[in-house]
Amino acid sequence: MITTLLPEFEAICGENSVFTTADVIEKHSRDQSKNLQFLPEVVVKPRDAQSVSKVMALCYRENIPVTVQGGLSGLNAAALPVEGGVALSMERFDKILHIDAANFQVTTEPGVITEHLQNVLKAQNLFYPPDPQGKGWSFIGGNVNTNAGGPKCVKYGVTRDYVLNLEIVLPNGEILWTGANTLKNATGYNLTQLIVGSEGTLAVVTKIVLKLLPLPPFNLLLRAPFRQAEDACAAVAAIFQAGVIPSGLEYMSRSAMDFSVRYLEMEPFPPEFEAYLLIEVDGSDLEVLHRDCEKIATLLGGFNAGDILFADNEAQKNELWKIRRNAGNAMIQLTRDRVGEDTVVPRAALPAQLSGANAIAAKHGVKISSLGHLGDGNMHLYLVNEVEDPETWLPRAMQAKREIFALTKSLNGMLSAEHGVGWTQKPFMDIFFGETHLALLRGIKKVFDPKGILNPGKIF
C-alpha cells in the first residue's frame, strides 16, 4: 500500500525527502541495539511541523505504522520500525530557534545534537546539564523521548527537570503546545511531562523549550580505585551522608575499564583493582570545591580505596572522561553479543545489587560488565559474549537478565533509569507492574493514539 502513497508523501515533503532505496532503508533499520534490525518500507524526512502534521494525517487515514527517529543512538530498539511502515526521520529539524538568556530558556528543534546545543549555550555562560553517553551524536528530541540522564544528573536532575513546553503533532495530525514557557504551571494535567519519556508512542515532538542554569565556572575531578567492587558501591552513599553533592559520580567495573582501554588502545590499568569511581564536583567557589575533594578523599580511605588521582588540568580531565564515556560503545564493538540492563535502585542498595547480579551471572556462566551513574543509583549491568556461539549463549543470558530484574525489584528498584523500555525490555515489564498498572498505561496510549499507529510494538 505504501508504494501507492509515495506521490502523496512527496507532495507533502518534497521529492528529496522520501526514500525507498536500499542504502537509506538499511541506515534507518538499526540503532545501537546489538544485532537488531527492522526495515521500514519508506523513510520520510520532513522539515517543519506542518509537513509532519500532513504526513501523520495521511498515515492515520491509511492505518500505516509510523516510527519517529532521531540520531539512532538508542540501546533498546525504541526507535526501530518493528512493524515496518514509515520511518519518520527528524534529522532536518536541526535548528536552535531562540536563546532567551534573560529568562534562562532555549527553544530548539528536536534534531539538534545534544552536545552542539550545550556548546552553543556554554559560549553564553548558560548550562544545560543532562549529558547522556551519546551526547555527541544523540538528538535532543531523542533525549526528551527517553528522559535521558547522564553523569551530571546526580546533582542537576534528568531531562524532564528541564523541559518546560513542547510543540507536538498528534497521530491524527493535530498540532498543539503541551504547556507554557514558565517555571511554574499547575493548570490541569501535565501533558509536557507525560510526553517526556514516552518513547515516541504518544506524539511527534517538533519544538522543545528547555530551562537553563548559569554555567558553573569551576569543576574538579578525581578517580579512586577499589580492590573490592562492593566497597566502591558502599562509598557512594557515604559521600552524600558526609554532606557532599557531586556533579558526577561514575562507576566502572574492572571489566568495563578493560573494554574501554582496549577500544581506545590505551595502556591497561593495574590488575589488583576491581572497580573505579570517577567523582566530579563543580560550583563557583574553588576553595569550597577543594575542601569537598579533601573530604571525599579522606572518606574513601575508610573503604579501602587505592591511591586517588586528582585531575588538575583539562587534558587530564578529558582523558578520564573519555575512558568512561567510551565504555558502553567499546562493549558493542568488541563483543559478539551484549544484553543490557539499565537498572536503578536506592543508593544504599547498590552493594547488594552488584553482588547479587555477579552471582546470577556466574550461576548461568555468562560474563558481566558493569558501569553506571551510581550517584543516583543507576547501574548499567551488561551481560557480554566475546567468543561463544550466540545460539547457546543467548538463552542463558536472557534467563540471567530476568533474574537480575527480579533482584532489582526486590531491592525497591526499577527496570529502567534512562534508556527506556523500547522493544528489548518490554518482556520484563510484568516483573515490575501488575495488570492494573499496565492497563492504565495502555489507556493513555489509546487516548493519544486510538489506531495504534505511532511507534507500535513498544513498551507494552
C-alpha positions in Angstrom: 0.0 0.0 0.0 2.8 2.4 0.9 4.2 2.4 -2.6 0.9 3.8 -4.0 1.2 6.7 -1.4 4.7 7.8 -2.3 3.5 10.6 -4.6 1.4 12.0 -1.6 4.4 11.9 0.7 6.5 13.6 -1.9 3.8 16.3 -2.4 3.9 17.0 1.3 7.7 16.9 2.0 9.3 17.3 -1.5 10.9 14.8 -3.9 14.2 14.8 -2.0 12.6 13.9 1.3 11.1 10.5 0.6 13.4 7.5 0.3 12.9 3.8 -0.6 16.5 3.0 -1.8 18.2 0.1 0.0 21.0 2.2 1.5 18.7 4.6 3.2 16.3 1.9 4.3 19.3 0.0 5.8 20.6 3.1 7.6 17.2 3.6 9.3 16.8 -0.1 10.3 19.3 -0.2 13.1 20.3 1.7 16.2 22.9 0.9 18.9 20.9 -2.2 20.0 23.2 -5.1 19.4 22.3 -7.3 16.5 18.8 -6.0 15.9 17.4 -4.8 12.5 13.9 -3.8 11.4 13.3 -2.5 8.0 11.0 0.4 7.3 9.2 0.5 4.0 9.9 4.1 3.4 11.9 6.8 5.1 10.4 10.3 5.2 12.4 13.4 6.2 10.1 16.4 6.8 11.4 19.9 7.6 8.6 21.6 9.6 5.7 20.8 11.9 3.1 21.4 9.1 4.7 18.7 7.0 4.8 16.3 10.0 1.1 17.1 10.5 0.2 16.2 7.0 2.3 13.0 7.0 0.7 11.9 10.2 -2.8 12.7 9.0 -2.1 10.6 5.8 -0.8 7.7 7.8 -3.7 7.9 10.3 -6.1 7.8 7.4 -4.5 4.8 5.9 -3.6 3.0 9.1 0.2 3.0 8.4 2.6 2.5 11.2 5.0 5.5 11.9 8.2 5.3 13.9 9.8 8.6 14.8 13.6 8.5 14.6 16.4 10.9 15.8 20.1 10.1 15.9 19.5 6.3 16.3 21.7 6.2 19.4 19.2 4.3 21.5 20.0 0.9 23.1 16.6 -0.7 23.4 15.3 -0.5 19.8 12.8 2.1 20.8 13.2 4.0 17.5 13.2 1.0 15.2 10.2 0.2 12.9 9.4 -3.2 14.3 6.1 -3.3 12.2 7.6 -1.7 9.1 5.7 1.3 7.7 7.2 4.8 7.8 10.4 5.8 9.5 9.9 9.5 10.2 13.3 11.0 10.5 13.7 14.3 12.4 17.3 14.9 11.2 16.3 18.1 9.3 14.8 19.7 12.4 18.3 20.9 13.3 17.9 24.5 14.3 18.3 26.2 17.7 15.4 28.6 17.3 15.9 31.1 20.2 18.1 31.6 23.2 16.3 33.6 25.9 19.3 34.5 28.2 17.2 36.8 30.3 14.8 34.0 31.3 17.4 31.2 31.1 15.5 29.3 28.4 16.2 27.9 24.9 13.7 26.9 22.2 15.2 24.2 19.9 14.1 21.8 17.3 14.4 18.1 18.2 17.1 17.2 15.6 19.8 19.3 17.2 22.7 17.2 18.6 22.8 17.5 22.4 26.5 18.3 22.7 26.2 21.0 20.0 23.3 22.6 21.9 25.4 22.5 25.1 28.4 24.1 23.4 26.4 26.9 21.9 24.8 27.6 25.3 28.2 27.4 27.1 29.5 30.2 24.9 26.9 32.4 26.5 27.6 31.1 30.0 24.4 29.1 30.0 24.2 25.5 31.2 22.0 22.6 30.1 23.1 19.8 32.5 21.7 16.4 31.1 24.6 14.7 29.3 23.9 11.2 28.1 26.8 8.9 27.0 25.8 9.5 23.3 25.5 13.3 23.6 28.0 13.7 20.7 25.5 12.2 18.3 22.2 11.8 20.1 19.4 14.3 19.2 17.8 16.4 21.9 14.4 15.1 20.8 15.5 11.6 21.5 16.7 12.7 24.9 13.3 14.1 25.6 11.5 11.0 24.4 13.6 8.7 26.6 14.0 11.2 29.6 17.8 10.8 29.1 20.2 11.2 32.0 23.9 11.0 32.3 26.7 11.7 34.8 25.6 15.2 35.9 22.0 14.1 36.7 23.1 13.2 40.3 23.3 16.9 41.1 21.2 18.5 38.5 18.4 16.1 37.5 17.4 14.4 34.3 15.9 15.7 31.1 12.3 16.0 32.4 13.5 18.5 35.0 14.4 21.0 32.2 11.5 20.6 29.7 9.1 23.5 30.1 7.0 23.2 27.0 6.7 21.1 23.8 5.1 21.5 20.4 3.8 18.1 19.4 1.9 16.6 16.5 -0.7 14.0 17.5 -1.1 10.8 15.5 -4.1 12.3 13.7 -2.1 15.3 12.6 -3.3 17.9 15.1 -0.6 20.3 16.4 -0.6 21.7 19.9 1.6 23.0 22.7 1.6 20.9 25.8 2.3 23.6 28.5 3.8 27.1 29.0 7.2 28.7 29.0 7.0 29.3 32.7 8.8 27.8 35.7 5.5 27.0 37.4 2.3 25.7 35.9 -0.4 24.0 37.9 -3.1 24.3 35.2 -4.6 20.9 34.5 -2.8 17.6 33.8 0.8 17.9 33.0 0.9 16.8 29.3 4.5 18.0 28.9 5.8 15.6 31.5 3.6 12.8 30.0 5.3 13.2 26.7 8.8 13.3 28.2 9.9 9.6 28.4 7.0 8.3 26.3 9.5 6.9 23.7 7.6 8.3 20.7 4.5 6.3 21.4 2.1 9.3 22.0 3.1 12.2 19.7 5.8 13.6 17.5 7.8 16.4 19.2 8.6 19.2 16.8 9.8 22.0 19.2 11.3 21.9 22.7 11.5 24.7 25.3 14.2 24.0 27.9 15.0 25.6 31.2 18.7 26.5 31.6 21.1 27.3 34.5 24.1 29.6 34.9 27.3 27.8 33.8 29.4 26.7 36.9 32.8 28.3 36.4 34.9 25.6 38.2 35.0 21.8 38.4 37.4 19.3 40.0 37.7 15.6 39.2 39.2 12.7 41.0 39.5 9.0 40.3 39.6 6.4 43.0 40.4 2.6 42.5 39.0 -0.1 44.8 40.1 -3.6 45.4 36.6 -4.7 46.1 33.7 -3.5 43.8 31.2 -3.6 46.7 33.4 -1.1 48.6 33.1 1.3 45.7 29.3 0.9 45.8 29.2 1.4 49.5 31.3 4.5 49.4 28.7 6.2 47.2 26.0 6.6 49.9 28.7 7.7 52.4 29.8 10.6 50.2 26.3 12.0 50.4 26.0 11.3 54.1 29.1 13.4 54.5 27.3 16.4 53.0 28.9 16.5 49.6 26.8 16.5 46.5 29.0 15.7 43.5 28.1 16.9 40.0 29.1 13.5 38.7 29.7 10.1 40.5 30.5 7.4 38.0 31.3 3.7 38.5 33.3 1.3 36.2 34.0 -2.3 36.9 37.4 -3.7 36.0 35.8 -5.5 33.1 34.2 -2.3 31.8 37.5 -0.4 32.2 39.3 -3.1 30.2 36.8 -2.9 27.3 37.3 0.9 27.2 41.1 0.9 27.3 41.3 -1.9 24.7 38.9 0.1 22.4 40.9 3.3 22.9 44.2 1.4 22.5 45.5 2.7 25.9 47.7 1.1 28.5 45.9 -1.4 30.8 45.2 -0.5 34.4 46.7 -2.3 37.4 45.1 -5.8 37.8 44.6 -5.6 41.6 41.7 -3.2 41.4 38.1 -4.5 40.8 36.4 -1.1 40.3 36.8 2.6 39.9 34.9 5.7 40.9 35.1 8.9 38.9 33.9 11.8 41.1 33.4 15.4 40.0 32.4 18.5 42.0 31.5 21.8 40.5 30.5 25.3 41.6 31.5 28.9 41.9 33.9 28.8 44.8 37.1 26.9 44.1 38.2 26.8 47.8 35.0 25.1 48.7 35.5 22.5 45.9 39.0 21.7 47.1 37.6 21.2 50.6 35.0 18.9 49.2 37.6 16.8 47.4 39.7 16.5 50.5 36.6 15.4 52.4 35.9 12.8 49.8 39.5 11.5 49.7 39.5 11.1 53.5 36.2 9.3 53.4 37.3 6.9 50.7 40.2 5.8 52.8 37.7 4.0 55.0 36.5 2.0 52.1 39.9 0.5 51.2 40.4 2.8 48.2 43.8 2.8 46.5 45.8 5.9 45.5 43.4 8.7 44.4 44.2 10.6 41.3 43.3 14.3 41.2 42.9 15.6 37.7 44.4 19.1 37.8 44.1 20.2 34.2 41.6 20.0 31.4 43.6 17.5 29.3 43.7 15.0 32.3 40.0 15.5 33.0 39.1 14.9 29.4 41.2 11.7 29.3 39.4 10.3 32.4 36.0 11.1 31.0 37.0 9.6 27.6 37.6 6.2 29.2 34.2 6.4 31.0 32.2 7.7 28.0 33.6 5.1 25.6 33.0 2.0 27.8 29.5 1.3 26.5 30.4 1.7 22.9 33.6 -0.4 23.5 31.4 -3.3 24.6 29.3 -3.0 21.4 32.4 -3.0 19.2 34.4 -5.7 21.0 31.8 -8.4 21.7 29.8 -10.8 19.6 26.6 -10.1 21.6 25.5 -7.9 24.6 22.4 -8.0 26.7 22.0 -4.9 28.8 20.0 -3.8 31.9 19.6 -0.1 32.7 18.5 -0.6 36.3 18.1 1.8 39.2 17.9 1.1 42.9 18.1 3.3 46.1 21.8 4.2 46.6 22.2 2.1 49.8 21.1 -1.0 47.9 23.9 -0.8 45.3 26.3 -3.2 47.0 23.6 -5.9 47.3 22.5 -5.4 43.7 26.1 -5.7 42.4 27.0 -8.8 44.4 23.6 -10.4 43.5 24.0 -9.6 39.8 27.5 -11.0 39.8 26.3 -14.2 41.5 23.4 -14.6 39.0 25.8 -14.2 36.0 28.2 -16.7 37.5 25.4 -19.2 38.0 24.4 -19.0 34.3 28.0 -19.0 33.1 27.9 -15.6 31.5 30.3 -12.7 31.8 29.0 -9.5 33.4 30.4 -6.0 32.9 29.0 -3.1 35.0 29.2 0.7 34.9 26.9 3.4 35.8 25.8 6.7 37.4 25.9 5.4 41.0 25.3 8.9 42.4 21.6 8.4 41.6 21.6 4.6 42.0 21.7 3.9 38.2 23.7 0.8 37.5 24.2 -0.5 33.9 24.7 -4.3 34.1 25.8 -5.7 30.7 26.0 -9.4 30.0 28.6 -9.8 27.3 29.6 -12.5 24.9 33.0 -12.3 23.3 33.7 -15.8 22.0 30.7 -18.2 22.5 28.1 -19.3 19.9 25.2 -16.8 20.3 22.7 -19.6 20.0 24.0 -21.3 23.1 24.9 -18.1 25.0 21.7 -16.0 24.5 19.2 -18.3 26.3 21.4 -18.3 29.4 21.9 -14.6 29.2 18.2 -13.9 28.9 17.4 -16.1 32.0 20.1 -14.2 33.9 18.7 -10.9 32.8 15.2 -11.9 34.1 16.7 -12.9 37.5 18.7 -9.6 37.7 15.5 -7.7 37.1 13.7 -9.7 39.8 16.6 -8.9 42.2 16.3 -5.2 41.3 12.6 -5.3 42.0 13.3 -6.9 45.4 15.6 -4.0 46.3 12.8 -1.5 45.5 14.4 -0.7 42.2 13.1 -0.2 38.7 13.6 -1.6 35.2 15.0 1.5 33.5 16.6 4.7 34.8 17.3 6.5 31.5 17.3 4.2 28.4 13.6 3.4 28.4 11.7 0.2 27.7 11.5 0.2 23.9 11.3 -3.2 22.3 14.0 -5.1 24.1 12.9 -4.6 27.7 9.1 -4.9 27.3 9.1 -8.7 28.0 10.2 -7.9 31.6 7.6 -5.3 32.4 5.5 -7.9 34.2 8.2 -8.2 36.9 7.6 -4.6 37.9 4.0 -3.8 37.1 0.6 -5.6 37.7 -2.2 -5.7 35.1 -4.0 -2.7 36.6 -0.9 -0.5 36.2 -0.3 -1.7 32.6 -4.0 -1.2 31.7 -3.7 2.5 32.8 -0.6 2.9 30.6 -2.4 1.2 27.6 -5.4 3.5 28.2 -3.2 6.6 28.0 -1.7 5.3 24.7 -5.2 4.7 23.3 -6.4 8.3 24.2 -3.5 9.8 22.2 -3.3 7.1 19.5 -6.6 5.3 19.1 -5.5 3.5 16.0 -2.1 2.5 17.5 -0.1 3.7 14.5 2.6 5.6 16.4 5.7 3.6 17.3 3.7 0.4 17.6 5.1 -2.7 19.4 7.0 -0.7 22.1 6.7 -0.7 25.9 3.6 -3.0 26.2 
